[in-house]
């Protein structure tokens, strides 16, 4: 039996967290420690194996409140980010990830703090050491230009505003943050725009204010902790279309006004997709879901098809105008990320296969149940996995093992179909019923947190009653493709060392072999 438990708070209560966070600095203005030299600086990394410079130590972020004001004439954003951080050591100095932001002031506990911007860090020195376990509000006021040319910017300028695509390591080009999925936090947003445009962000709309100067402010709150790479803030000429999902889930799509009618057939698919997936993975883990087709006529506005920003999946312009056979499995892929990637996030970017492998796995299952041929003309999971198995050694040679990527090959075939092959092998070894219990247990145990490949292996061992570490380590970290359970006739094509290195991919974009799944 499937069920969902919902807790709905009045708008005033939901706004309480944001209001308290913004008001917190004044209450924390007293000295934080007796001597400024008692503490030590926080580390300027969280030690990620793929992005070693990403993230910061010495504290954890409990909540963000992002206040954005968009000027349609200058096309600039005036912003204030308020972070509630809790020190994990006596902290004399700390850093935030930040790049391309025009930082004007930084206040810690309501008191102006010294700061400097160096490379991709905003270094902050409070007037007093932050004692270990102490929570304090950090307020950064800054300006941003969504059209500013940066190598790794998350901004997507549109004719009437912008959207953002922060995955994997670009949220800090939009707001100062601890930009690593290991440090998930609560989020609230206030987006002020000229009347006639709409400001939208993750989560639920809890307040709309009509302001002087013909401007409107929209306030949102996310009901669950969120990784920085999953934040979505967008401004444009949008309409919001609401509908009912399974088991009382409210759905909201944010749609370009000019395309609203044309997009309706694609948007209407979401309730059925959710119903199919909830039967396999359990109740949808968040308060709402919906799609955001980017409001742009530029097909090259961003080089990916869809991006799983939490509760509101961003899509490439016009992609959703295609027929169901072209988009259905892709929509399933992005929806799966609500469970694998969003609710349960990677503790290290090397664990990305857990996100993308699972998203492709269920996207393929959904496709083949409907008899839709994939990009290679195949119509069964077994046929597709046999073809993928044959490529296994070549991919390991070109891109390394499935769970050992580097930055250049993070989003290539190995993390997608290579991850599917690992899951297929595990299901063949355990049987479908045990495999399904592994999946649900993993999701339930690590909901709203970040986790590792080792955690998944431990759950598989526990639920199956047998140590799966040797089996899964061979599949995930081995340099040769292991034997496929139940398929002794499957063979691996010998490695061709003269092949051109595979093209590397960007977040959310399928490799060529899975372009249409």
C-alpha positions as CSV (number, residue, x, y, z in Angstrom):
1,X,0.0,0.0,0.0
2,X,1.3,3.4,-0.9
3,X,0.8,6.4,1.2
4,X,2.0,10.0,1.7
5,X,2.0,12.0,4.9
6,X,1.8,15.7,4.4
7,X,2.2,18.6,6.9
8,X,0.9,21.9,5.7
9,X,1.8,25.0,7.7
10,X,0.1,28.4,7.3
11,X,2.0,30.9,5.2
12,X,2.8,33.0,8.3
13,X,4.5,30.1,10.0
14,X,6.4,29.2,6.8
15,X,7.7,32.8,6.6
16,X,8.8,32.6,10.2
17,X,12.1,30.8,9.4
18,X,13.0,33.4,6.7
19,X,12.1,36.3,9.0
20,X,14.1,35.0,11.9
21,X,17.1,34.4,9.7
22,X,17.1,37.9,8.3
23,X,16.5,39.4,11.8
24,X,19.1,37.2,13.4
25,X,22.2,39.5,13.0
26,X,21.0,42.2,15.3
27,X,20.4,39.7,18.1
28,X,24.0,38.3,17.7
29,X,25.8,41.6,17.8
30,X,27.4,41.0,21.2
31,X,31.1,39.8,21.2
32,X,31.5,36.2,20.1
33,X,34.7,35.4,22.0
34,X,36.9,37.1,24.5
35,X,40.0,37.2,22.3
36,X,40.2,37.3,18.5
37,X,43.2,35.0,18.5
38,X,41.5,32.0,20.2
39,X,40.4,30.3,17.1
40,X,41.9,29.0,13.8
41,X,40.9,29.6,10.2
42,X,38.5,27.1,8.6
43,X,39.7,24.9,5.8
44,X,39.0,26.2,2.3
45,X,38.0,22.8,0.9
46,X,35.9,19.8,1.8
47,X,38.3,17.5,0.1
48,X,36.1,16.3,-2.8
49,X,38.0,14.0,-5.0
50,X,36.6,15.5,-8.2
51,X,36.5,19.1,-7.2
52,X,39.2,19.5,-4.5
53,X,38.8,23.3,-4.2
54,X,35.1,23.1,-3.7
55,X,33.4,23.7,-0.3
56,X,34.7,25.0,3.0
57,X,35.4,23.7,6.5
58,X,35.1,25.0,10.0
59,X,31.3,25.4,9.9
60,X,28.1,24.0,8.4
61,X,25.3,26.0,6.9
62,X,21.9,25.5,8.5
63,X,19.8,27.8,6.3
64,X,20.0,30.3,3.5
65,X,17.7,33.2,2.7
66,X,18.3,34.7,-0.7
67,X,16.8,38.1,-1.5
68,X,17.1,39.0,-5.2
69,X,15.9,42.1,-6.9
70,X,15.9,42.1,-10.7
71,X,16.1,45.4,-12.8
72,X,14.6,44.8,-16.2
73,X,16.3,48.0,-17.6
74,X,19.9,47.2,-16.6
75,X,19.3,43.4,-16.5
76,X,21.3,43.3,-13.2
77,X,20.5,41.7,-9.9
78,X,20.9,43.3,-6.6
79,X,21.1,40.6,-3.9
80,X,21.5,39.8,-0.3
81,X,22.4,36.3,0.9
82,X,21.9,35.6,4.6
83,X,23.4,32.4,5.9
84,X,22.9,30.8,9.3
85,X,26.1,29.0,9.9
86,X,27.2,26.9,12.9
87,X,30.9,26.7,13.7
88,X,32.4,23.2,14.0
89,X,35.6,24.7,15.6
90,X,36.7,27.9,17.3
91,X,36.7,29.8,14.0
92,X,38.9,32.9,13.6
93,X,38.3,33.2,9.8
94,X,36.1,31.3,7.3
95,X,35.5,31.3,3.6
96,X,32.5,31.0,1.3
97,X,32.6,29.9,-2.3
98,X,32.0,32.9,-4.5
99,X,33.0,33.9,-8.1
100,X,32.0,36.8,-10.3
101,X,29.9,38.5,-7.6
102,X,30.4,42.2,-6.7
103,X,30.5,41.9,-2.9
104,X,29.8,45.2,-1.2
105,X,29.4,44.3,2.5
106,X,29.7,41.3,4.8
107,X,28.2,41.3,8.3
108,X,28.7,38.5,10.9
109,X,26.3,38.6,13.8
110,X,25.2,42.0,12.7
111,X,28.7,43.5,12.9
112,X,30.7,44.5,9.8
113,X,33.4,42.0,9.0
114,X,36.6,42.2,7.0
115,X,36.5,40.3,3.7
116,X,38.5,39.6,0.6
117,X,37.8,37.9,-2.7
118,X,40.6,35.6,-3.9
119,X,40.1,33.1,-6.7
120,X,36.8,31.5,-6.1
121,X,36.7,32.2,-2.3
122,X,35.2,35.0,-0.2
123,X,37.3,35.1,2.9
124,X,35.6,36.5,5.9
125,X,37.3,37.6,9.2
126,X,34.8,38.4,11.9
127,X,35.8,40.9,14.7
128,X,35.7,38.1,17.2
129,X,36.3,34.4,17.0
130,X,33.2,32.3,16.4
131,X,33.1,29.7,19.2
132,X,32.6,26.1,18.3
133,X,28.9,25.1,18.1
134,X,27.8,28.7,18.0
135,X,25.2,29.6,15.3
136,X,25.5,33.0,13.8
137,X,24.0,34.9,10.8
138,X,26.3,35.9,8.0
139,X,24.9,38.6,5.6
140,X,26.5,39.3,2.3
141,X,25.2,42.1,0.1
142,X,26.3,42.1,-3.5
143,X,25.5,42.7,-7.1
144,X,25.5,40.2,-10.0
145,X,25.2,40.4,-13.8
146,X,23.5,37.3,-15.3
147,X,25.0,38.1,-18.7
148,X,28.6,38.4,-17.4
149,X,30.9,36.1,-19.3
150,X,32.4,33.5,-17.0
151,X,33.8,30.1,-17.9
152,X,31.7,28.2,-15.4
153,X,28.7,30.5,-14.7
154,X,25.4,29.1,-13.6
155,X,23.4,32.1,-15.0
156,X,21.2,31.5,-18.1
157,X,20.2,34.9,-19.4
158,X,16.9,35.0,-21.2
159,X,15.2,37.8,-23.2
160,X,13.1,38.7,-20.2
161,X,15.2,37.6,-17.2
162,X,17.2,34.6,-16.3
163,X,17.3,31.0,-15.0
164,X,20.1,29.3,-13.3
165,X,21.8,25.9,-13.8
166,X,24.2,25.4,-10.8
167,X,25.2,21.7,-11.2
168,X,27.8,20.6,-10.4
169,X,30.0,23.4,-9.1
170,X,28.6,26.8,-10.2
171,X,26.0,27.8,-7.5
172,X,28.7,30.2,-6.1
173,X,28.5,32.2,-9.3
174,X,24.9,33.1,-8.2
175,X,25.2,33.4,-4.4
176,X,28.0,33.0,-1.8
177,X,27.7,29.6,-0.3
178,X,29.3,26.4,0.9
179,X,29.0,24.9,-2.6
180,X,29.1,21.2,-2.0
181,X,26.1,18.7,-1.7
182,X,27.5,17.4,1.5
183,X,26.4,20.6,3.3
184,X,22.7,20.6,2.6
185,X,20.6,23.3,4.2
186,X,17.1,24.9,4.4
187,X,16.4,27.6,1.8
188,X,14.0,30.5,1.5
189,X,13.9,33.0,-1.3
190,X,12.5,36.5,-2.0
191,X,12.5,37.5,-5.6
192,X,11.5,41.0,-6.5
193,X,10.6,41.8,-10.2
194,X,8.9,44.4,-12.2
195,X,5.1,43.8,-12.3
196,X,4.3,41.8,-15.5
197,X,7.2,39.4,-14.8
198,X,7.2,36.6,-12.4
199,X,9.9,35.5,-9.9
200,X,10.1,31.8,-9.1
201,X,12.2,29.6,-6.9
202,X,12.3,26.1,-5.4
203,X,9.6,25.0,-3.1
204,X,6.3,26.6,-2.3
205,X,5.1,30.1,-2.8
206,X,4.2,31.5,0.7
207,X,3.8,35.2,0.1
208,X,3.2,37.7,-2.8
209,X,3.7,41.4,-2.1
210,X,2.7,44.3,-4.3
211,X,5.4,47.0,-3.8
212,X,5.7,50.7,-4.7
213,X,7.2,51.4,-8.0
214,X,5.1,48.8,-9.8
215,X,7.1,45.9,-8.5
216,X,6.1,42.5,-7.0
217,X,8.0,40.4,-4.5
218,X,7.5,36.6,-4.4
219,X,8.7,34.6,-1.4
220,X,9.3,30.8,-1.5
221,X,10.4,28.2,1.0
222,X,11.8,24.8,0.4
223,X,10.2,22.2,2.7
224,X,13.3,20.0,2.7
225,X,17.0,20.6,3.0
226,X,18.7,21.2,-0.4
227,X,22.1,21.1,-1.9
228,X,23.4,24.3,-3.4
229,X,23.7,22.7,-6.9
230,X,19.9,22.1,-6.9
231,X,18.8,25.7,-6.3
232,X,16.6,27.3,-9.0
233,X,15.7,31.0,-9.3
234,X,14.1,32.3,-12.4
235,X,12.6,35.5,-13.7
236,X,10.5,35.9,-16.8
237,X,7.2,36.2,-18.5
238,X,5.8,33.0,-17.0
239,X,2.5,31.6,-16.1
240,X,2.1,29.0,-13.3
241,X,0.0,26.0,-14.2
242,X,-1.2,23.9,-11.3
243,X,-2.6,20.3,-11.4
244,X,-3.2,17.4,-9.1
245,X,-0.6,14.6,-8.8
246,X,-1.1,11.1,-7.3
247,X,-2.0,10.8,-3.6
248,X,-2.7,14.5,-3.1
249,X,0.6,15.9,-4.4
250,X,0.2,19.4,-5.8
251,X,2.1,20.0,-9.0
252,X,3.1,23.4,-10.4
253,X,4.7,24.0,-13.8
254,X,6.3,27.4,-14.6
255,X,5.7,27.9,-18.3
256,X,6.6,30.7,-20.8
257,X,3.3,32.5,-21.4
258,X,3.7,32.3,-25.2
259,X,4.2,28.5,-25.1
260,X,1.7,27.6,-22.4
261,X,-0.9,25.9,-24.8
262,X,1.7,24.2,-26.9
263,X,3.5,22.7,-23.8
264,X,0.3,21.3,-22.2
265,X,0.6,17.8,-23.7
266,X,4.0,17.3,-22.2
267,X,3.1,18.8,-18.8
268,X,0.1,16.5,-18.6
269,X,2.4,13.5,-18.6
270,X,3.8,14.2,-15.1
271,X,1.0,12.6,-12.9
272,X,1.4,9.3,-14.8
273,X,5.2,9.4,-14.5
274,X,4.9,10.0,-10.8
275,X,2.4,7.2,-10.3
276,X,4.7,4.7,-12.1
277,X,7.8,5.8,-10.1
278,X,6.1,5.9,-6.7
279,X,5.1,2.3,-7.2
280,X,8.8,1.4,-7.4
281,X,10.6,3.9,-5.1
282,X,7.9,5.0,-2.7
283,X,6.2,8.3,-2.1
284,X,7.6,11.4,-3.8
285,X,10.0,13.0,-1.3
286,X,9.1,16.7,-1.6
287,X,6.2,19.1,-1.3
288,X,5.6,19.8,-4.9
289,X,7.0,19.0,-8.4
290,X,6.9,20.7,-11.7
291,X,8.7,21.6,-14.9
292,X,10.4,24.8,-16.0
293,X,10.8,25.0,-19.8
294,X,13.4,27.9,-20.1
295,X,11.9,31.0,-21.5
296,X,14.3,31.4,-24.4
297,X,14.2,31.1,-28.2
298,X,17.9,30.3,-28.1
299,X,18.4,26.5,-28.5
300,X,22.0,26.9,-27.4
301,X,21.0,28.8,-24.2
302,X,22.5,25.9,-22.3
303,X,24.2,22.7,-23.4
304,X,22.0,20.2,-21.7
305,X,18.5,18.8,-22.1
306,X,17.1,18.9,-18.5
307,X,18.5,19.7,-15.1
308,X,17.0,18.4,-11.8
309,X,16.8,21.6,-9.8
310,X,14.8,20.5,-6.7
311,X,11.0,20.5,-7.1
312,X,11.3,22.4,-10.4
313,X,13.2,20.6,-13.3
314,X,14.7,23.0,-15.8
315,X,14.4,22.1,-19.5
316,X,16.0,23.2,-22.7
317,X,13.9,25.6,-24.9
318,X,11.3,23.7,-27.0
319,X,12.5,20.2,-26.0
320,X,9.1,19.4,-24.4
321,X,7.2,20.4,-27.6
322,X,8.1,16.9,-29.1
323,X,5.9,13.8,-29.0
324,X,5.8,11.6,-25.9
325,X,8.0,8.9,-27.4
326,X,10.8,11.4,-27.8
327,X,10.5,12.9,-24.3
328,X,8.8,10.4,-22.0
329,X,11.9,8.5,-20.9
330,X,13.9,11.7,-20.5
331,X,11.2,13.2,-18.3
332,X,11.3,10.0,-16.2
333,X,15.1,10.3,-15.9
334,X,14.8,13.8,-14.5
335,X,12.0,12.8,-12.2
336,X,14.1,9.9,-10.7
337,X,16.6,12.5,-9.6
338,X,14.0,13.7,-7.0
339,X,14.9,10.5,-5.2
340,X,18.5,9.8,-6.4
341,X,20.4,13.0,-6.4
342,X,18.1,15.5,-4.7
343,X,16.6,13.7,-1.7
344,X,19.7,11.5,-1.4
345,X,22.7,13.6,-2.6
346,X,26.3,12.5,-3.3
347,X,28.7,13.1,-0.5
348,X,31.5,13.2,-3.0
349,X,31.1,14.0,-6.7
350,X,32.8,10.6,-7.4
351,X,29.4,9.2,-6.3
352,X,27.6,10.7,-9.2
353,X,26.9,7.3,-10.7
354,X,24.3,6.8,-8.0
355,X,22.4,9.8,-9.4
356,X,22.8,9.3,-13.1
357,X,23.0,5.5,-13.2
358,X,19.7,5.2,-11.3
359,X,18.0,8.0,-13.4
360,X,19.0,6.1,-16.6
361,X,18.0,2.7,-15.2
362,X,14.4,3.7,-14.5
363,X,14.2,5.8,-17.6
364,X,15.1,2.8,-19.7
365,X,12.7,0.5,-17.8
366,X,9.9,3.0,-18.5
367,X,10.8,3.2,-22.2
368,X,11.0,-0.6,-22.7
369,X,7.7,-1.2,-20.9
370,X,6.1,0.9,-23.6
371,X,7.9,-0.8,-26.4
372,X,9.6,2.4,-27.5
373,X,12.8,1.7,-29.4
374,X,15.9,3.5,-28.1
375,X,18.5,5.4,-30.0
376,X,20.1,2.1,-31.1
377,X,16.8,0.6,-32.2
378,X,16.5,-1.8,-29.2
379,X,13.3,-2.4,-27.3
380,X,14.3,-4.5,-24.3
381,X,16.5,-3.8,-21.3
382,X,18.4,-7.1,-21.8
383,X,19.4,-6.2,-25.4
384,X,20.5,-2.7,-24.3
385,X,22.6,-4.1,-21.4
386,X,24.2,-6.7,-23.6
387,X,25.3,-4.0,-26.0
388,X,26.5,-1.8,-23.1
389,X,28.3,-4.8,-21.5
390,X,30.3,-5.3,-24.7
391,X,31.5,-1.7,-24.5
392,X,32.5,-2.1,-20.8
393,X,36.3,-2.5,-21.1
394,X,36.6,0.3,-23.7
395,X,34.7,2.7,-21.4
396,X,36.9,1.7,-18.4
397,X,40.0,2.3,-20.6
398,X,38.7,5.7,-21.8
399,X,37.0,7.0,-18.7
400,X,38.2,5.0,-15.8
401,X,35.9,2.9,-13.5
402,X,32.3,3.8,-13.0
403,X,32.8,5.2,-9.5
404,X,36.2,6.8,-10.1
405,X,35.6,9.8,-12.4
406,X,37.7,13.0,-12.7
407,X,36.4,16.4,-13.5
408,X,36.8,16.1,-17.3
409,X,34.8,12.8,-17.7
410,X,32.4,13.3,-14.8
411,X,29.3,13.4,-17.1
412,X,30.2,10.8,-19.7
413,X,28.9,7.4,-20.6
414,X,30.4,5.6,-17.6
415,X,28.4,7.5,-15.0
416,X,25.1,7.0,-17.0
417,X,24.9,3.7,-18.9
418,X,28.0,2.4,-17.0
419,X,26.0,3.0,-13.8
420,X,22.9,1.3,-15.3
421,X,25.1,-1.8,-16.1
422,X,26.2,-2.0,-12.4
423,X,22.6,-1.8,-11.2
424,X,21.5,-4.4,-13.8
425,X,24.3,-6.7,-12.6
426,X,23.2,-6.3,-9.0
427,X,19.6,-7.0,-9.8
428,X,20.6,-10.1,-11.8
429,X,22.7,-11.3,-8.8
430,X,20.1,-10.6,-6.1
431,X,16.8,-11.1,-7.9
432,X,14.2,-8.3,-8.5
433,X,12.5,-8.5,-5.1
434,X,15.7,-8.2,-3.1
435,X,17.0,-5.5,-5.4
436,X,13.9,-3.5,-5.0
437,X,14.2,-3.7,-1.2
438,X,17.8,-2.5,-1.4
439,X,16.6,0.5,-3.4
440,X,13.8,1.5,-1.0
441,X,15.9,0.9,2.1
442,X,18.7,3.1,0.8
443,X,16.3,5.9,-0.1
444,X,14.5,5.8,3.2
445,X,17.6,5.6,5.3
446,X,19.4,8.5,3.7
447,X,16.5,10.8,2.9
448,X,17.4,14.5,3.1
449,X,21.1,13.7,3.5
450,X,24.3,13.1,1.4
451,X,25.7,9.6,1.1
452,X,28.5,7.6,-0.5
453,X,28.9,4.6,-2.7
454,X,30.1,2.7,0.4
455,X,26.8,3.4,2.0
456,X,24.9,1.9,-0.9
457,X,27.2,-1.2,-0.8
458,X,26.5,-1.6,2.9
459,X,22.7,-1.4,2.4
460,X,22.9,-4.0,-0.4
461,X,24.9,-6.3,1.9
462,X,22.5,-5.9,4.8
463,X,19.3,-6.4,2.8
464,X,20.6,-9.3,0.7
465,X,22.1,-11.0,3.8
466,X,25.4,-11.5,2.0
467,X,28.5,-9.3,1.7
468,X,28.2,-7.5,-1.6
469,X,31.4,-5.4,-1.2
470,X,33.6,-7.7,-3.4
471,X,31.0,-8.0,-6.1
472,X,30.1,-4.2,-6.3
473,X,33.7,-3.0,-5.8
474,X,34.7,-5.1,-8.9
475,X,31.9,-3.5,-10.9
476,X,32.4,0.0,-9.6
477,X,36.2,0.3,-9.3
478,X,37.7,-2.5,-11.4
479,X,39.7,-1.9,-14.6
480,X,38.0,-4.9,-16.3
481,X,34.3,-5.6,-16.7
482,X,33.3,-8.5,-14.5
483,X,31.2,-11.5,-15.6
484,X,27.5,-10.7,-15.9
485,X,25.4,-12.9,-13.6
486,X,23.0,-15.2,-15.4
487,X,24.6,-14.3,-18.8
488,X,27.7,-16.4,-19.3
489,X,27.5,-15.9,-23.0
490,X,27.9,-12.2,-22.9
491,X,31.3,-11.0,-24.1
492,X,33.3,-7.8,-23.9
493,X,34.7,-6.2,-27.0
494,X,38.6,-5.9,-26.9
495,X,39.9,-2.4,-26.1
496,X,40.9,-0.4,-29.1
497,X,43.6,2.0,-27.8
498,X,43.6,4.2,-31.0
499,X,40.1,5.4,-30.5
500,X,39.6,9.1,-30.2
501,X,38.9,10.0,-26.6
502,X,35.2,10.4,-25.8
503,X,33.7,13.8,-25.8
504,X,33.0,15.0,-22.3
505,X,29.5,16.1,-21.2
506,X,28.0,18.7,-19.2
507,X,25.5,18.3,-16.3
508,X,22.0,16.9,-17.3
509,X,23.0,16.2,-20.9
510,X,22.8,12.6,-22.1
511,X,25.8,11.0,-23.8
512,X,25.2,10.2,-27.5
513,X,24.3,6.6,-26.9
514,X,21.5,7.8,-24.5
515,X,20.4,10.9,-26.3
516,X,16.9,9.5,-26.6
517,X,17.4,6.7,-24.1
